[in-house]
C-alpha cells in the first residue's frame, strides 16, 4: 500500500484523505522531536489543579454544586480560542523558521 495524507480537523467533523500515489509518494515521516527543555516551567501554569485537589475542594459541596464544578472544569476550555491562536503561531513559525527550528517545535508543543 502506498502512503497517503490524512487531515483530521478538530474544529469540525471533517476528514480529508489523499491516497493518489503521484501526489503523496514524495512525502516522508520525520522522526519524533522531543519537547524542548524547560518548556513546562516556562510556558505552562505550574499550579494547575490536580484531581486530588479538585476532590478535596468539591467534597464539601452539594451533589448539584459538585456536578456543576465538574462540568465547568471539563468544559471551560472549549470556549477558549487560544487553541486556534497557538495553531496560527505554529503555522507561522513553520513558514518563517522551518520545521526543525526551536521556535516551531516550541509552538507545536504549546
Backbone torsions as a table, in degrees:
resi	resn	phi	psi	omega
1	UNK	NA	136.4	-179.2
2	UNK	-85.3	161.4	-177.5
3	UNK	-65.6	164.6	177.6
4	UNK	-147.6	161.9	176.8
5	UNK	-104.3	132.1	178.9
6	UNK	-123.7	129.3	177.4
7	UNK	-127.9	120.0	178.2
8	UNK	-122.9	116.6	-179.1
9	UNK	-90.5	145.7	179.1
10	UNK	-91.7	-10.9	-177.2
11	UNK	-88.1	-10.7	178.6
12	UNK	-155.2	179.5	178.2
13	UNK	-92.0	68.1	-175.9
14	UNK	-121.4	132.5	175.8
15	UNK	-131.8	125.5	-176.1
16	UNK	-128.1	118.9	-177.9
17	UNK	-124.3	130.7	172.7
18	UNK	-113.9	121.6	-179.5
19	UNK	-119.3	8.4	-179.7
20	UNK	-70.8	115.5	-172.2
21	UNK	-58.0	-39.5	-178.1
22	UNK	-64.5	-21.9	178.6
23	UNK	-89.5	-32.5	-171.3
24	UNK	-108.3	-6.5	-174.4
25	UNK	-65.0	-22.9	-178.7
26	UNK	-89.5	-6.8	177.6
27	UNK	-78.7	144.1	177.1
28	UNK	-141.0	147.7	176.6
29	UNK	-72.9	142.0	176.7
30	UNK	-100.6	155.7	178.2
31	UNK	-67.7	156.5	178.5
32	UNK	-61.2	136.2	178.4
33	UNK	-104.6	120.8	-178.3
34	UNK	-68.5	158.7	178.7
35	UNK	-63.2	135.7	177.1
36	UNK	-60.4	149.1	179.3
37	UNK	-59.8	143.0	175.6
38	UNK	62.0	13.9	-179.7
39	UNK	-60.5	-44.8	-178.6
40	UNK	-60.0	-44.0	-177.8
41	UNK	-71.9	-36.0	-175.2
42	UNK	-83.3	-29.0	-167.7
43	UNK	-121.7	-5.9	-176.0
44	UNK	-126.4	155.5	178.4
45	UNK	-66.5	122.7	-176.1
46	UNK	-83.4	-21.0	-176.3
47	UNK	-105.4	37.8	178.4
48	UNK	-65.2	146.7	-177.2
49	UNK	-69.0	133.3	176.4
50	UNK	-88.4	167.9	176.7
51	UNK	-62.0	-44.2	178.8
52	UNK	-61.2	-41.2	178.2
53	UNK	-63.8	-40.1	177.7
54	UNK	-62.6	-45.5	-179.5
55	UNK	-62.0	-45.7	179.6
56	UNK	-62.4	-35.4	-179.3
57	UNK	-73.5	-33.4	-173.0
58	UNK	-101.7	-8.8	-177.3
59	UNK	-62.7	-26.9	-178.8
60	UNK	-86.8	-6.4	-178.1
61	UNK	-85.0	163.7	174.1
62	UNK	-68.9	165.5	-179.1
63	UNK	-59.6	-42.7	-178.3
64	UNK	-69.6	-37.9	177.5
65	UNK	-68.6	-38.7	176.6
66	UNK	-62.8	-42.7	178.6
67	UNK	-62.3	-42.3	178.6
68	UNK	-62.4	-45.0	178.7
69	UNK	-61.2	-41.5	178.8
70	UNK	-62.4	-48.9	178.9
71	UNK	-63.2	-41.6	178.7
72	UNK	-61.1	-43.1	-180.0
73	UNK	-63.5	-41.3	-178.4
74	UNK	-76.6	-37.3	-170.5
75	UNK	-99.9	-11.3	-174.2
76	UNK	-62.5	-30.4	-179.9
77	UNK	-72.8	-18.0	-178.9
78	UNK	-67.9	-26.5	-179.0
79	UNK	-90.5	2.7	-176.6
80	UNK	-92.1	118.9	-175.9
81	UNK	-85.5	6.6	-179.3
82	UNK	-63.3	-27.5	-179.3
83	UNK	-57.4	-49.8	179.0
84	UNK	-67.0	-34.3	179.2
85	UNK	-60.5	-51.4	179.8
86	UNK	-69.0	-33.0	176.1
87	UNK	-60.7	-39.7	176.7
88	UNK	-65.3	-39.5	175.8
89	UNK	-60.5	-43.0	-179.4
90	UNK	-63.2	-45.1	-180.0
91	UNK	-62.6	-43.0	177.8
92	UNK	-61.5	-43.5	179.8
93	UNK	-63.6	-36.2	178.0
94	UNK	-60.1	-45.7	-178.4
95	UNK	-72.1	-39.4	-176.2
96	UNK	-76.6	-44.5	-172.0
97	UNK	-108.6	-22.5	-174.0
98	UNK	99.6	164.0	-174.3
99	UNK	-65.6	-32.8	-172.5
100	UNK	-90.7	-3.7	-177.5
101	UNK	-70.5	146.0	-177.3
102	UNK	-58.6	-36.0	178.8
103	UNK	-64.8	-39.0	179.2
104	UNK	-67.6	-43.8	179.6
105	UNK	-63.1	-43.2	-179.9
106	UNK	-60.5	-45.0	179.7
107	UNK	-65.6	-32.9	178.6
108	UNK	-65.3	-37.6	179.9
109	UNK	-78.2	-18.8	-179.2
110	UNK	-84.5	NA	NA
